[in-house]
Amino acid sequence: MHQPLDPESFRQGMARLGAAVSIVTTDGPAGRSGLTVTAVCSVTADPPMLLVCVNRTSRSFDVMQRNGNLAVNVLRSCHETLAGRFSSSSLSQDERFALAEWETHATGAPVLSDALVSFDCRIVRSVAVGSHSVLYCAIQRVVIHDEEDGLYYFSRNFRRLTPEDPALPA
């Protein structure tokens, strides 16, 4: 007989799935907000679209939904402290945003000035699945910087990936 999957086993397994760390931001009539996420994925190149999974209990979720925009700011290794601050419930949104320099582009969502890459997006669809919503986002602009070092999350810790890291043999 098939046993239901234990949620802790799922969490343990997902801890082994490394992912790039991003700060997802929004600004507009509902206010400015942001949070740290690892659940970002490309959907299609034509039209350019990505998805972001956000817990619906997050302070930022409703703000993003009402603003209809977001920016996915993929972090560099030097942004580890910033990632921690945007995932902390002890800081206000103003305190979080005061820790870095931001720009705005097509949608008005805050774009991190020195991110590895930023995707400025309009939310075109939201699908509720369990505790989260999958936000489908049409990319309006991509800002790419020349840096190649990234911040990743693996085994419940931040990890740095740099061009000096040895590549696996082919």
C-alpha positions in Angstrom: 0.0 0.0 0.0 1.3 3.5 -0.9 2.1 5.7 2.0 1.5 9.5 1.7 4.7 11.5 1.4 5.9 13.0 4.6 6.2 16.8 4.3 9.6 16.7 6.1 10.9 14.2 3.6 9.9 16.5 0.8 11.6 19.5 2.5 14.8 17.4 3.0 14.8 16.4 -0.7 14.2 20.0 -1.8 17.1 21.2 0.3 19.3 19.2 -2.1 17.9 21.0 -5.1 20.3 24.0 -5.5 18.8 27.2 -6.9 19.9 30.8 -7.8 18.9 33.3 -5.2 16.8 36.3 -6.3 15.1 39.3 -4.7 11.7 39.8 -6.2 10.5 43.4 -5.9 7.4 45.4 -6.7 6.2 49.0 -6.6 3.0 50.8 -7.5 -0.3 52.0 -6.1 -0.2 49.2 -3.5 3.2 50.2 -2.3 6.8 48.9 -2.5 7.7 45.4 -1.3 10.2 42.7 -1.8 11.3 39.2 -0.7 14.0 36.7 -1.3 13.1 33.7 -3.5 14.7 30.7 -5.1 11.6 29.5 -7.1 12.1 31.2 -10.5 12.0 29.5 -13.8 11.9 30.4 -17.5 8.7 29.6 -19.2 9.2 30.6 -22.9 11.5 32.7 -25.0 8.8 33.8 -27.4 7.2 35.7 -25.8 9.8 36.2 -23.1 8.2 34.9 -19.9 9.2 33.5 -16.5 7.4 32.2 -13.5 7.9 33.0 -9.8 6.4 31.0 -7.0 5.4 33.0 -3.9 3.8 32.0 -0.7 0.4 33.6 -0.4 1.0 34.4 3.3 4.0 36.5 2.4 3.7 40.3 3.1 4.8 40.9 -0.5 2.3 38.6 -2.3 -0.8 40.8 -2.1 1.3 43.9 -2.9 2.6 42.2 -6.1 -0.8 41.1 -7.1 -2.3 44.6 -6.7 0.6 46.3 -8.4 0.6 43.8 -11.3 4.4 44.1 -11.7 7.6 42.7 -10.3 11.3 42.6 -10.9 13.4 39.4 -10.5 16.8 40.5 -9.4 19.3 37.5 -9.6 21.9 38.0 -6.9 25.7 38.0 -7.1 27.8 36.4 -4.4 28.4 39.8 -2.7 24.6 40.0 -2.0 24.4 37.3 0.6 23.6 39.8 3.5 21.0 41.5 1.3 19.3 38.2 0.6 19.2 37.5 4.3 17.7 40.9 5.0 15.0 40.5 2.4 14.0 37.1 3.9 13.9 38.5 7.5 10.5 39.4 9.0 12.1 41.7 11.5 12.9 44.5 8.9 10.3 46.8 7.4 10.2 47.2 3.6 11.8 50.6 3.9 14.7 49.2 5.9 15.2 46.4 3.4 15.3 48.8 0.4 17.6 51.2 2.2 20.4 48.6 2.1 21.0 48.8 -1.7 20.8 51.0 -4.7 17.7 50.6 -6.9 16.6 51.8 -10.4 13.2 51.7 -12.2 12.5 50.8 -15.8 9.4 49.9 -17.8 7.1 48.6 -15.0 8.3 50.7 -12.1 9.3 47.7 -10.0 12.6 48.3 -8.2 15.6 46.9 -10.1 18.8 46.2 -8.1 21.5 48.4 -9.6 24.3 45.7 -9.4 22.3 42.5 -9.8 23.8 39.7 -11.9 20.7 40.1 -14.1 17.3 41.7 -13.5 14.0 40.9 -15.3 11.5 43.7 -15.2 8.1 42.1 -15.6 4.3 42.5 -15.8 2.3 39.8 -14.0 0.0 38.3 -16.6 -1.4 35.3 -14.7 -1.6 33.9 -11.2 -2.4 30.3 -10.4 -3.0 29.2 -6.8 -1.3 25.8 -6.0 -1.4 24.7 -2.3 0.2 27.4 -0.1 1.8 29.3 -3.0 0.8 31.0 -6.2 2.7 30.6 -9.5 3.0 34.1 -11.0 3.5 34.1 -14.8 5.4 37.2 -15.8 5.9 38.8 -19.2 9.4 40.2 -19.3 9.5 43.9 -20.4 13.2 44.4 -20.0 16.4 42.5 -19.1 19.4 44.2 -17.5 22.5 42.1 -17.6 25.8 43.0 -15.9 29.2 41.6 -16.9 29.8 39.9 -13.5 29.7 36.2 -13.5 29.6 35.3 -9.8 26.3 34.1 -8.5 24.6 33.4 -5.2 23.0 30.0 -4.8 21.0 28.2 -2.1 21.9 24.6 -1.4 21.4 22.3 1.6 19.9 25.3 3.6 22.9 27.5 3.1 24.0 30.2 0.8 26.8 29.2 -1.6 28.9 31.3 -3.9 29.5 30.2 -7.5 32.4 32.0 -9.3 34.2 31.5 -12.6 37.2 30.3 -10.6 35.2 27.3 -9.4 36.4 24.1 -11.1 34.0 22.9 -13.8 33.0 19.3 -13.8 34.8 17.1 -16.3 32.8 16.5 -19.5 
